[in-house]
Amino acid sequence: MTETYTPTDQDRQSVKMQPDMLKISGDGAFFTVQGEGESIGKPAVFLRLNFCNLQCGWCDTKYTWDVTSKEFWTEGQDWSYEKAVLEISQYPAKRLVITGGEPMLQQDRIGKLIELLPEWEIEIETNGTIAPSEELTNRCQFNVSPKLENSDNSIEKRLKPDILKKFNDQARSTFKFVVQDKADLDEVDRIVEACGLDQAKILIMPEGISEEDIRQHALQVIEGVKTRGWRLTPRLQVMLWGDERGV
């Protein structure tokens, strides 16, 4: 069992949000390819933010929100918008994927950042529980990943139908559901129907932090995905690098 970290007073101060600063995880900005979803395989700079309003049991970035982990308390960084632009712009790409954690907790600050990146394609990874501002909807592609029962979050916390409907109305949005077995597809059916989600926007991603886990979960759901006319997305980063961070 992983030992629970006890934060110091300095840790508690350093983790607080600072005015006009982005709270960045220890991963910072890194150059890779998009491993999932609509733009899979495209070169991109990832910017990973701290904090999340959900606590998924299978989350592979718990260090961005888990208060029992040392990484959460000690790795966070405060970046000005100018520093973020410098870090992002050092790489040969014009696609920025803002991820977390839950980036929409810092959406006002994201809005100020992307004003400084007018020529960039912007993607935001979100769990779909926080409505986007008009500023972001005018610029961003939303990769929305509503959480299912398998995430171990209560339905009240993880499912916000009115907000999912708002994301569905955006021209550039998709819905990526993390699944483990056939029963998960039935739950996706219920969400899609209840929220009136566009069937063409539905992506199914097998859960896993190893290639074998992803393969086994994909085999559990592939027939159901085919018959529904949805899309199956792998986790390319796991196939290439396993559970390594910052790639």
Steps between C-alpha positions, in 0.01 A plus 500: 500500500628847409583707806285810549700820480459760773536847351701768673368852562717613209341234278152621594591855407672409174203300368265799517405678178684827442349804323546496121699177512430153369544213744702250300573138593847355524471387138497860381494530121621214281511422128339178387219373278134503595438145619121495510186625335423718200855617424685181594849480357543873439808672647402711797631683801328389818457732796394315813326699772446412865170445686189296422142499626467121458700210642502212252625172641687408180641850439858491369574863598407488867805711577302800369231475771556221754566669834650179640785508245827684548504601133182706533643710781859536379500500119252777419629811322365852456547625146420844370328510163823625346702216648244248376525643148881475510488140620237400244656683205840331521358196316431458124121476520201731494255270681459543876316240707410634844441213738507416868354437745197700393609805297160667515564582866746756358304598191518876558879474506501272197305770317777752572767252391348417163464871419880491474489202259284628213645264237469183706243222489375457856353181650366471853457166674208521744271275702197700390383620842590870458336711229738673258521877467415666170864599469608137495219376276612746232850355489520148635433141412348325803594138566226423753534183707188447715574254777310175546424297812833319450680822601378465862353852502141557610257567217417839652863609469591346165191550284369847412249456214439872441874561465548202268224643281692828480814319390296303247387829344859600429620444144831356622426249773514125548400273788754240606376233740748285694366143511598164644222262389172465309293628791677834468364537147145471633576784739638705210175431311299646788714815517494554125121467492433710810727784384418480130866462408595482134572134419773609258689658792520186714842341551561193716839459667597179681637570847852391588856607576654203320462387140358165612237661724387721213488204262292288737253779570476578128413139423223518761328790322597489132187323377275740688690799363465367144127440523440848643704669227732671748879535480761312701804703601815340644743661739796544266722641774458183706579280199823695444618590850293309754415705809803731469426864582563803280491326161 
